[in-house]
Amino acid sequence: MATLAPPDEDAPTTGAQMRIVSTTFLTLFSVVGLVVYGLPFYYDFMVRDFGWSRAQVTSGNALSRFVIGPAFGYIAGWMIDRFGPRRLMMAGILMATIALVGLGAMSALWMFYFFYLLNALGYVCGGPLPNQVLISRWFDRTRGRAMGIAYLGIGLGGAAVPYISLYLTRHFGWRAALQIMGGIILAVAFPLAFSVKESPRSEPAARASDPEFPTQPSAVGVPLSAVLRTPAFYLLAIGSMCSIAAVGGTNQNLKLFLSLDRAYSQSESARVLSLVLAFSLAGRLLIGWLADRLPKKYVMLLTYSLVGGSIPLLLSTGASHTMVYLFAIVFGIGLGGDYMIIPLMAGELFGVAVLGRVLGIILTADGVAEAAAPMFVGYMHDVTGSYYSGFLVLIGAAVIGALAISLLPNRRLGRSRAAAAAVRVLPS
């Protein structure tokens, strides 16, 4: 007769879960907080030193996401579902490190694009995708709070990087500053990623015993083809793409807007950028807490409303310091929840077993939107001499995203539809 493992061996321990949260926190702090939110700080230096346009300095992120996302996003998700997130996280951290060192040494536009491609690959392999799956494997009832704490790493990294970059650029120049940042990323993120455990030893048994997820086994058995047949998948993809476009288009152009259009000093610009990410910390905790207590669809709508409602503050007459700081607060809270709520919603609708592949597709689409929006807004400024029309487009994108999310099914309906689709495609 087969023997059953004792209950205390099935469920992940608190200490093991704390190590998972620590690992994802430091990885997101480095690969996303320091890199993704840090690189726009250096755009105005590149414009001044190389004579590049705003569209060019924002196009590195855009072109790299266009190439890397569609080519590797689904593959990365498949590898995570098949082999686990650990190896991919380590590779991503190494690639992000090399990318920053290379960007600090570049001397031509082609080098800028090459190292941005490597940085995008590092983001796919070591950024939100593997970390979201890792948290989803280890947590059920407190998944929203765990994701919120892990995503604090992005907020803390993004809030700290303007001041870190300001100090490093003043003392060593912007090139050496980028290379030092690469070393910081390797030292902070790699050790824990190297030693992390892929999943609890008996994850299915632990999840099946969770009273909050009584229908989860049906969702776990859903193949990807069944998920792709549900309208909810496409509504989630469209909604997240539109909102991420609004976030990315605003965030990637914010330093340029403040420094070159509004003549803010480097210190003033750093203060605003840091304020955005500081309030994103509150946003991550708030959205994670709400997601464990309220229907995730409505939490998602709240997040998208904060993003779309904050951008008009930059278009107010004169964009005074008061309005800019108010923007930083509201946008920061929305920013904090925007990226985090997507995997929570996907996990609720489609289950954990296919989450890597589902997020591989959705985050790839989000990455394309996040990359295209900043370049488009920068191009609009190059043509019109103002950010007004570009920011209006971003507001419209946020509204469309909210409309798509409002059409999502509730939790019970979403799971029953996925299970029904699975019955139709699975052999009897």
C-alpha positions in Angstrom: 0.0 0.0 0.0 1.2 3.5 -0.7 1.9 5.6 2.4 0.9 9.2 2.8 3.4 11.8 3.9 2.6 13.5 7.2 0.7 16.8 6.8 3.6 18.8 8.2 5.8 17.4 5.4 3.3 18.3 2.7 2.9 21.9 3.4 5.7 24.4 2.9 7.2 25.8 6.1 7.1 29.4 7.1 10.9 29.6 6.9 10.9 28.2 3.4 8.3 30.7 2.3 10.3 33.5 3.9 13.3 32.5 1.8 11.2 32.5 -1.3 9.9 36.0 -0.6 13.4 37.2 0.2 14.8 35.7 -3.1 12.0 37.3 -5.2 12.3 40.6 -3.4 16.0 40.9 -4.0 15.8 39.7 -7.6 13.0 42.1 -8.5 14.9 44.9 -6.6 17.8 44.3 -8.9 16.6 43.2 -12.3 13.5 45.5 -12.4 14.0 48.2 -9.7 17.6 49.1 -10.4 17.7 48.4 -14.1 14.3 49.1 -15.7 13.6 52.1 -13.5 17.2 53.1 -13.4 18.1 53.3 -17.1 15.7 56.2 -17.9 17.8 58.3 -15.5 20.7 58.2 -18.0 18.7 59.1 -21.1 19.3 62.8 -20.9 23.1 62.2 -20.5 23.0 60.2 -23.7 21.0 62.9 -25.5 23.5 65.5 -24.5 26.7 63.5 -25.1 25.7 61.6 -28.3 23.2 64.1 -29.8 20.6 61.4 -30.0 16.9 62.2 -30.2 14.3 61.3 -27.5 12.8 58.7 -29.9 16.3 57.1 -30.2 17.1 56.9 -26.5 13.6 55.4 -25.8 13.8 53.1 -28.8 16.4 50.8 -27.3 13.9 49.6 -24.8 11.2 49.4 -27.5 13.2 47.5 -30.1 14.7 45.1 -27.6 11.2 44.2 -26.3 9.9 43.8 -29.9 12.7 41.3 -30.6 13.1 39.5 -27.3 9.6 39.4 -26.1 7.9 37.6 -29.0 11.0 35.3 -29.6 11.6 34.2 -26.0 8.5 35.1 -23.9 6.6 31.9 -24.5 9.8 29.8 -24.5 10.7 31.2 -21.1 7.2 30.4 -19.8 7.4 26.8 -21.1 10.9 26.3 -19.6 9.6 27.5 -16.2 6.6 25.1 -16.3 8.9 22.3 -17.4 12.1 22.8 -15.4 11.3 25.5 -12.8 12.3 29.1 -12.5 15.7 28.9 -10.7 18.0 28.4 -13.7 16.3 31.1 -15.7 16.5 33.6 -12.8 20.3 33.1 -12.5 20.8 33.5 -16.3 18.6 36.7 -16.3 20.6 38.2 -13.4 23.9 37.6 -15.2 22.6 39.0 -18.5 21.3 42.2 -16.8 24.7 42.6 -15.2 26.6 42.3 -18.5 24.1 44.7 -20.2 24.7 47.5 -17.7 28.5 47.1 -17.9 28.2 47.2 -21.7 26.0 50.2 -21.8 28.5 52.0 -19.7 31.3 51.3 -22.2 29.3 51.9 -25.5 30.4 54.4 -28.1 27.9 53.9 -30.9 24.2 53.5 -31.4 24.5 49.8 -32.5 26.2 49.0 -29.2 23.3 50.8 -27.4 20.8 48.5 -29.2 22.9 45.3 -28.6 23.2 45.7 -24.9 19.6 46.8 -24.6 18.7 43.5 -26.3 20.7 41.6 -23.8 19.0 43.6 -21.0 15.6 42.7 -22.3 16.6 39.0 -22.4 17.7 39.4 -18.8 14.4 40.9 -17.9 12.5 38.0 -19.5 14.6 35.4 -17.8 15.1 37.0 -14.4 12.3 39.5 -14.0 8.6 39.3 -13.1 7.8 36.0 -15.0 9.9 33.5 -13.0 9.4 35.4 -9.8 5.6 35.4 -10.2 5.5 31.7 -10.9 7.8 31.0 -8.0 5.5 32.9 -5.6 2.4 31.2 -7.0 3.9 27.8 -6.5 4.7 28.4 -2.8 1.6 30.4 -1.7 -2.1 30.0 -2.0 -4.3 31.8 0.6 -1.8 34.6 1.2 -0.6 34.8 -2.4 -1.6 38.5 -2.8 0.3 39.6 0.3 3.3 37.5 -0.6 3.4 39.0 -4.1 2.9 42.5 -2.6 5.9 42.0 -0.3 8.1 40.6 -3.1 7.1 43.5 -5.4 8.2 45.9 -2.7 11.7 45.1 -4.1 10.8 46.8 -7.4 9.5 49.9 -5.5 12.5 50.1 -3.2 14.9 49.6 -6.0 13.1 52.1 -8.2 13.0 54.6 -5.3 16.6 54.2 -4.4 18.1 54.1 -7.9 17.7 57.9 -8.7 19.7 58.7 -5.6 22.2 56.0 -6.2 22.6 57.1 -9.8 22.9 60.7 -8.8 25.7 60.0 -6.3 27.5 57.7 -8.8 27.2 60.0 -11.7 28.5 63.0 -9.7 31.5 61.1 -8.4 32.4 58.8 -11.3 30.5 59.9 -14.4 27.4 58.3 -15.9 29.4 55.6 -17.7 31.1 54.2 -14.6 27.9 54.6 -12.7 26.2 52.1 -15.0 29.0 49.6 -14.6 29.0 49.9 -10.9 25.2 49.3 -10.9 25.9 46.1 -12.8 28.2 44.9 -10.0 25.6 45.8 -7.4 23.0 43.7 -9.2 25.2 40.6 -9.4 26.2 40.9 -5.7 22.6 41.4 -4.4 20.5 39.0 -6.5 22.6 36.1 -7.6 23.5 34.3 -4.3 19.9 33.7 -3.2 18.7 32.8 -6.7 21.5 30.2 -6.8 20.2 28.5 -3.7 16.4 28.8 -4.0 14.2 25.8 -4.1 11.9 25.5 -7.1 8.7 24.5 -5.3 7.4 22.8 -2.2 8.2 19.0 -2.1 4.6 18.1 -2.3 3.0 21.1 -3.8 -0.1 19.4 -5.3 -1.1 17.8 -2.0 -0.6 21.1 -0.1 -2.7 23.0 -2.6 -5.4 20.3 -2.7 -5.8 20.6 1.1 -6.3 24.4 0.9 -10.0 25.2 1.7 -9.8 28.5 -0.2 -9.1 26.7 -3.5 -11.7 23.9 -3.6 -11.9 24.1 -7.4 -8.2 24.4 -8.1 -7.6 20.8 -9.1 -9.9 21.3 -12.1 -8.1 24.5 -13.0 -4.7 22.8 -12.7 -5.8 20.2 -15.3 -6.7 22.8 -17.9 -4.3 22.6 -20.9 -3.1 25.8 -22.5 -5.3 25.2 -25.6 -8.4 25.4 -23.4 -7.2 28.6 -21.9 -6.6 30.1 -25.3 -10.3 29.3 -26.2 -11.7 31.5 -23.4 -12.5 35.2 -24.0 -11.1 35.9 -20.5 -7.6 35.3 -21.8 -7.9 37.9 -24.5 -9.6 40.4 -22.3 -6.9 40.1 -19.7 -4.2 40.4 -22.4 -5.8 43.5 -23.9 -6.5 45.1 -20.6 -3.0 44.6 -19.3 -1.4 45.7 -22.5 -3.2 49.0 -22.5 -2.5 49.8 -18.9 1.2 48.7 -19.1 1.5 51.0 -22.2 0.2 53.9 -20.2 2.6 53.1 -17.3 5.6 52.5 -19.5 5.0 55.5 -21.8 4.7 57.8 -18.8 7.6 56.4 -16.8 10.1 56.2 -19.6 9.6 59.8 -20.6 9.2 61.3 -17.1 12.9 62.2 -16.6 13.1 63.7 -20.1 9.9 65.7 -19.4 11.2 67.0 -16.1 14.8 67.7 -17.0 14.5 69.0 -20.6 11.0 70.3 -20.9 10.4 71.7 -17.3 14.1 72.5 -16.6 14.2 70.6 -13.4 17.7 70.1 -11.9 19.1 66.6 -11.6 18.4 66.6 -7.9 14.8 67.8 -8.4 14.2 65.1 -11.1 15.7 62.4 -8.9 13.3 63.6 -6.1 10.2 63.2 -8.3 11.3 59.8 -9.7 12.1 58.5 -6.2 8.7 59.8 -4.9 6.9 57.8 -7.7 8.6 54.6 -6.7 8.3 55.3 -2.9 4.5 55.5 -3.3 4.6 52.4 -5.4 5.6 50.6 -2.2 2.3 51.6 -0.6 0.5 50.7 -3.8 2.0 47.2 -3.8 1.1 46.5 -0.2 -2.4 48.0 -0.7 -3.2 46.1 -3.9 -1.8 42.9 -2.5 -3.9 43.3 0.7 -7.1 44.1 -1.3 -6.5 41.2 -3.7 -6.7 38.8 -0.9 -10.0 40.2 0.3 -11.9 41.6 -2.7 -12.6 40.2 -6.2 -9.4 40.8 -8.1 -11.3 42.2 -11.1 -12.4 45.2 -9.1 -8.9 45.6 -7.6 -7.5 45.6 -11.1 -10.0 48.3 -12.2 -9.0 50.5 -9.2 -5.4 50.1 -10.2 -6.0 51.1 -13.8 -8.1 54.1 -12.7 -5.2 55.4 -10.6 -2.8 55.2 -13.6 -5.2 56.8 -16.1 -6.3 59.5 -13.6 -2.8 60.6 -12.7 -1.5 61.5 -16.1 -3.8 64.5 -16.6 -2.0 66.1 -13.7 1.1 66.5 -15.8 -1.0 68.3 -18.5 -2.4 70.8 -16.0 -1.6 74.5 -16.8 2.1 75.0 -16.1 2.5 71.6 -14.5 3.5 73.2 -11.2 5.6 71.5 -8.7 2.5 70.8 -6.6 0.8 69.1 -9.4 3.9 67.1 -10.4 4.2 65.8 -6.8 0.5 65.0 -6.7 1.0 63.1 -9.9 4.0 61.2 -8.4 1.8 60.1 -5.5 -1.2 58.9 -7.5 0.8 57.4 -10.3 3.1 55.7 -7.9 0.3 53.9 -6.1 -1.2 52.8 -9.4 2.2 51.8 -10.7 2.8 49.7 -7.6 -0.3 47.5 -8.2 -0.3 47.4 -12.0 2.3 44.8 -12.7 1.5 42.8 -9.6 -2.2 42.3 -10.2 -1.8 40.7 -13.6 -0.3 37.3 -12.3 -2.8 37.3 -9.5 -5.7 37.6 -11.9 -4.2 35.1 -14.3 -3.7 32.6 -11.5 -7.2 33.0 -10.3 -8.7 32.5 -13.8 -6.5 29.7 -15.2 -4.7 27.9 -12.3 -1.1 27.5 -11.4 0.0 24.6 -13.6 -0.3 26.6 -16.9 0.7 29.9 -15.2 4.2 30.0 -16.7 2.9 29.6 -20.3 0.0 32.0 -19.8 2.2 34.7 -18.3 4.8 34.0 -21.0 2.3 35.1 -23.6 0.6 37.9 -21.7 3.8 39.4 -20.3 5.3 39.2 -23.8 2.3 41.2 -25.2 2.7 43.6 -22.2 6.4 44.0 -23.0 5.6 45.0 -26.6 3.1 47.6 -25.4 5.5 48.8 -22.7 8.2 49.2 -25.3 6.2 50.8 -28.1 4.5 53.4 -25.9 7.6 55.3 -24.8 9.0 55.4 -28.3 5.7 56.6 -29.7 5.4 59.3 -27.1 9.0 60.4 -27.6 8.3 60.5 -31.4 5.2 62.6 -30.8 7.3 65.1 -28.8 10.0 65.2 -31.6 7.2 66.0 -34.1 5.1 68.4 -32.1 7.6 69.8 -29.6 5.3 68.9 -26.7 4.3 65.8 -24.6 0.6 66.9 -24.7 -0.7 64.7 -27.5 1.4 61.7 -26.5 0.1 61.9 -22.9 -3.4 62.1 -24.2 -2.9 58.8 -26.1 -1.6 57.2 -22.8 -4.8 58.4 -21.0 -6.9 56.8 -23.7 -5.0 53.5 -23.5 -5.6 53.4 -19.7 -9.3 53.9 -20.3 -9.5 51.1 -22.9 -7.6 48.8 -20.5 -10.1 49.4 -17.8 -13.0 48.7 -20.1 -11.5 45.4 -21.1 -11.0 44.3 -17.5 -14.6 45.3 -16.6 -15.7 42.6 -19.1 -13.8 39.8 -17.3 -15.8 37.1 -15.6 -15.9 36.8 -11.9 -13.8 34.2 -10.2 -16.3 31.4 -10.1 -17.5 31.8 -13.7 -13.9 32.1 -14.9 -12.9 28.8 -13.4 -16.0 26.9 -14.5 -15.5 28.0 -18.1 -11.9 26.9 -18.0 -12.9 23.5 -16.6 -15.6 23.1 -19.2 -13.2 23.9 -21.9 -10.8 21.3 -20.5 -13.4 18.6 -20.6 -14.1 19.3 -24.3 -10.4 18.9 -25.3 -9.2 16.2 -22.9 -9.6 12.5 -23.8 -12.4 10.7 -21.9 
